[in-house]
Amino acid sequence: MKFNTKIPKHLKQAYNEEIKQYSLCLENKQFGYAWFHLERSHIIGQSYPIEHTYSHWLMLKFGFRQKDTIEVIGQIVRLFVGGWKSFINHVPLGNTGGANVPPLKRMPIPKDIEKLLDIE
């Protein structure tokens, strides 16, 4: 069994860029774009416990900010299970992480992220 503990440098850079874009969009009240970048951060970081958990934490805070009860509840559940599933490398690749999708559903990965993840 493979344990994921540390995100590779090139993925960390891409992950950080998505978090940065999320913050900029949030600052500018571009909430749809902010969420888009959070979902991308989740796809990039979901195989690594720290990044995966942090994406869900930001999604939880976003849910509170938007007064979205379903998102808040969904993120609380995901915060409890997401990190350890990353650690044991058992995540549904491509899943965007929001409460609007089933937690275990695999989803298509955007082409640019697919290249980063080196998935063919």
C-alpha positions in Angstrom: 0.0 0.0 0.0 1.3 3.4 -0.9 1.1 6.2 1.6 0.9 9.8 0.4 2.5 12.3 2.7 4.1 15.1 0.7 2.9 16.7 -2.5 5.5 16.8 -5.3 6.9 20.3 -5.9 5.3 20.9 -9.4 1.8 19.9 -8.0 2.3 22.1 -4.9 3.1 25.1 -7.2 -0.1 24.5 -9.3 -2.1 23.9 -6.1 -0.8 27.2 -4.6 -1.7 29.1 -7.8 -5.3 27.8 -7.6 -5.5 28.9 -4.0 -4.1 32.3 -4.9 -6.6 32.7 -7.8 -9.4 31.6 -5.4 -8.4 34.4 -3.0 -8.2 37.1 -5.7 -11.6 36.1 -7.0 -13.1 36.1 -3.5 -11.7 39.5 -2.8 -13.3 40.8 -6.0 -16.6 39.1 -5.2 -16.3 36.8 -8.2 -17.8 33.9 -6.3 -18.4 31.6 -9.2 -14.8 31.9 -10.3 -13.6 31.6 -6.7 -15.4 28.3 -6.4 -14.0 27.1 -9.7 -10.5 27.6 -8.4 -11.3 25.8 -5.2 -12.5 22.9 -7.2 -9.3 22.9 -9.2 -7.2 23.0 -6.0 -9.2 20.0 -4.7 -8.5 18.0 -7.9 -4.8 18.8 -7.7 -4.4 18.2 -4.0 -6.8 15.4 -3.3 -4.2 12.7 -3.2 -2.2 14.5 -0.4 -3.7 14.8 3.1 -2.7 18.4 3.9 -3.7 20.0 0.6 -6.9 17.9 0.4 -8.0 18.9 3.9 -7.1 22.5 3.3 -9.2 22.6 0.1 -12.2 21.2 2.1 -11.5 23.7 4.9 -11.7 26.6 2.4 -14.8 25.1 0.9 -16.4 25.0 4.3 -15.5 28.6 4.9 -16.9 29.5 1.5 -20.1 27.6 2.3 -20.5 29.7 5.5 -19.8 32.9 3.6 -22.5 32.0 1.0 -24.9 30.9 3.8 -25.1 27.5 2.0 -26.2 25.0 4.6 -25.9 22.0 2.2 -22.3 22.9 1.4 -21.4 23.5 5.1 -22.8 20.1 6.1 -21.2 18.4 3.1 -17.8 19.9 3.9 -17.9 18.9 7.6 -18.4 15.3 6.5 -15.6 15.6 3.9 -13.3 17.1 6.5 -13.7 14.1 8.7 -12.9 11.5 6.0 -11.0 13.2 3.2 -7.5 13.5 4.8 -7.1 9.9 5.8 -8.4 8.7 2.4 -5.6 10.8 0.8 -3.0 9.3 3.1 -3.9 5.7 2.0 -4.2 6.9 -1.7 -8.0 6.0 -1.9 -9.5 9.1 -3.6 -11.9 9.3 -6.6 -9.7 11.1 -9.1 -11.2 14.2 -10.7 -13.8 14.7 -7.9 -14.3 18.4 -7.5 -14.9 18.2 -3.7 -18.1 20.1 -3.4 -21.3 19.0 -1.7 -23.0 19.1 -5.1 -21.2 15.8 -6.1 -21.1 12.4 -4.4 -17.9 12.2 -2.4 -16.7 8.9 -4.0 -17.6 9.8 -7.6 -14.7 9.8 -10.1 -15.0 12.7 -12.5 -13.3 13.8 -15.7 -10.0 15.7 -15.0 -9.4 18.9 -16.9 -6.8 18.4 -19.5 -4.2 20.8 -18.0 -4.5 19.2 -14.6 -4.4 15.7 -16.2 -1.0 16.7 -17.7 0.2 17.9 -14.3 -0.8 14.6 -12.7 0.8 12.7 -15.5 -2.3 10.6 -16.2 -2.9 9.1 -19.6 
